[in-house]
């Protein structure tokens, strides 16, 4: 379900009365606020992505612990590798410098470019649904299907990471 971007932007704009008054009194303050908002929005999106990836990582670690407790070690190396890859992608999301590029840019983003970024971010957020489904399948997987489920999660994670890396290009194109 895609949010009504115009409605979200309208609600945000309605809550800016005080900021609007300050911007009217202090030259240059408007640009400062816009840059800060761009960076903050980017940080919030990356934080949301990292949180949801952390949930998937938790499911992987739970399955790994359960299998280790049962002394079923056949797929533990695969689960460990997946957990490490998830941690790597989580860190990439949290510490990406893309937002700084956008925030420090002297250019004002057009509504079309802002919408393009929002839509790209929404697609990234939606892509996590598949990873979360994979985490659910991992929790319920029978021992004979674990390798297949782990492989599916790994493939989906690889696709997500590629899309996340491409986000930098989208940011650089619109800034």
Secondary structure, 3 states (H helix, E strand, C coil): CCCCHHHHHHHHHHCCHHHHHHHHHCCCHHHHHHHHHHHHHHHHHHHHHHHHHHHHHHHHHHHHHHHHHCCCCCCHHHHHHHHHHHHHHHHHHHHCCHHHHHHHCCCCCCHHHHHHHHHHHHHHHHHHHHHHHHHHHHHHCCHHHHHHHHHHHHHHHHHHHHHHHHHHHHHHHHC
